[in-house]
Amino acid sequence: MAEKNVVVLQRRMVIFLSVLLGMVLILLGRIGWLQFVNGERMTAKMAMQVKESKVLQSPRGTIYDRNGRELAISSLTKSLYADPSEIKDPDAIVSLLSTLLEMNPVDLREKLTTGGRFIWIKRMIEPVVAQKIQAVIKEADIKGLVFLEESKRYYPNDNLAAQVLGFVGTDDIGLDGMEMALDNVIKGKSTEHSVDTDSRGTPIFKSIFTFTPPKQGKNVYLTLDSAIQFIVEQSLDKAMIANKPRGATVIVMNPHTGEILAMANRPTYNPNQFYKYSDQEWKNRAVAYNYEPGSTFKSIVSAAALQEGKLTPEERFTDAGFVEVSGRRIQNWSGESYGNISFVTVIEQSINTCFVQIGMRLGAYKLTEYAKLFGFGKATGIELPGEEEGLLFDPKDMRDSDVATMSIGQSIAVTPLQLITAVSAIANEGVLLKPHIIKEIRNADGSIDQEVTTQTVRQAITPETARILTGLMEKVVSEGGGKKAFVKGYRFAGKTGTAEKLQDNGSGYSAGRYVASFVGFGPVEDPQVAVLVVLDDPQGVYYGGEIAAPIAGEILGQIMRHLAIYPQITYQVPSPKEPPQPVRDVSTEIKAPPGKVVVPNVTGKSIREAGDKITQIGLSIVPIGTGVAVRQSIAENTIVESGTEITIYFEPR
């Protein structure tokens, strides 16, 4: 019996040990599987359970104007996140904070109960609101709501130069303007931090945000002058009230450097609250608006004809009030006929019929060639997004009627930036420059990373042609259709424009809708600024000379004072060593019949002296160039009709 019991006990021990060995083998197999087969996946899973990470973005670089005034800055602001696993009473939190957060209670509750360890509640909260929320959290002893500091973009001048600057989204991505064009330059560096956490995660998770963020992005200095920008925007606001245009653009450029000193559009927006506006209000019309330039383009047609020898300033034209080309009737904007007139009067009064004659002399190929020489039909390459190229006909497809209409600024589409760049070439002795709006880019330590210099595109016309045309365009402002841009004491050159407005679908013109404009530069002796004013679809009076020219004159006058360019005063001080000797004027000794006068000699005289001498005897002067008189279109001592125009050519001393 005893032996039987021993056998049973041994059998049970074997079974027990076998089971135990099997369990050990299974356990070892499982451990081996986890360690060697599935080890990497499990390690990653464990790391996820005990680590939290967050990408930190350093502040964007500052955008300044040319004088170091801040246009766009970044500052730290608070963003609120929740750890839903710690939220005990979401309904109570909703009732306490939904109003302060300006959030729909349903949306807020959904975020608080979504699960997980992290979810943004609201980002970039204004400091005053953040303080109130912090007070509520502390007073109610709410767990699971935490503030983090993030970099937020601010525009201290609100809508000043809004379309130039653009704006930044909540993820620190530039979405328009310079913010988008230079996003990779001014955007700060992002750094990911991760640390171990306990089972709850909260204490160590918070600690990652105490690290010093990386250095901010590079700073950008624009060519804009905040004072000139303000002058322009103030004048634009008045124009919007007075003329009620659908849109408006003003650009101010330095014609000797291609620097943009001001660029403004209406409608506009506040980039601090960009989300409240439409994409049409975001649009930078200065570079992204195609329109027919109308008579402002006649300055380019004149340049081409003068350069090609198809026209002289003294030439006379016969205007019948209309002209027919390929069955199309083109008449003057005033509906009047001017008869026998000089080219000076043609450009002063912007007479369509005569410009059609000039355009037909040039022909399709030459007209298009010069349009391209002045930069039309191609983007300028300025550092702003969304630039349009304008529109030019292929000359081989142009009919005579197309040549005729192009000669008066129709059948061609340009951008405001293209037009002011082209006219600036006239002010710059015929040299076309590439416009730019970035002055320099600096590193965070203040050292210069990149400096933008003046870039010459090409010599569009000769300096002599440019000086002749400048003198003709000066007459437009002093006596012609642009005289409302005249500023006492200063000599400005310019050209007005009134163009029929194309329909939005491009199928024709919109009846009763126009684009009024004025483009000019000065002072003529040494042009420091060029100004373009474009009013799109104004209400009531729509002529460029009536509504755009006065805006340009107001802007030019204020800019002259800002730049300390004083009114021109011409006087001569006799040399104490060599007193001036009187010059005998033979014209005073010649007797002219009644109604006629004798042409005097004005060689060596200033513009003012020559003008006084010629106008006092009843003649009219057309000054070409600057400096002192070197030759005149009608020889001295010639007997002419009273009121005759005499072209006087001036050159620097």
LINVEN-V386913 format. One record per helix or strand of 3 or more residues. SS is the DSSP state (hx for helix, st for strand). FROM is the first residue (numbers start at 1). TO is the last residue. If there is no record, write none. Layout:
# LINVEN-V386913
ss	from	to
SS	FROM	TO
SS	FROM	TO
This chain:
# LINVEN-V386913
ss	from	to
hx	2	37
hx	39	50
st	51	57
st	70	82
hx	84	86
hx	90	101
hx	105	112
st	119	125
hx	127	140
st	145	154
hx	162	165
hx	177	181
hx	183	186
st	190	196
hx	202	210
st	219	222
hx	226	243
st	247	253
st	259	266
hx	271	276
hx	279	282
hx	285	288
hx	294	307
st	316	319
st	322	325
st	328	331
st	339	342
hx	343	348
hx	352	373
hx	395	397
hx	400	407
hx	416	427
st	431	433
st	438	442
st	448	451
st	456	459
hx	463	478
hx	483	485
st	492	502
st	509	522
st	529	536
hx	544	562
hx	586	588
st	596	598
hx	607	616
st	620	625
st	628	632
st	639	641
st	645	651
